[in-house]
């Protein structure tokens, strides 16, 4: 479980940083697009996913 969350966190951080560097604005649609795929990756840990993503997004 921790491995899944860690990999998801790394992927999310890379995606968000790339989006931030490209446009200097965080595009809302691609970020919202993370949630369905993240839910698939996390499987039963879908309730944890927003708790992992939101602190990263707010950090930027």
Buried (B, 14 or more C-beta within 10 A) or exposed (E): EEEBBEEBBEBBBEBBEEBEEEEEEEEEEEBEEBEEEBBEBBEEBBEBBEEBBEEBBEEE
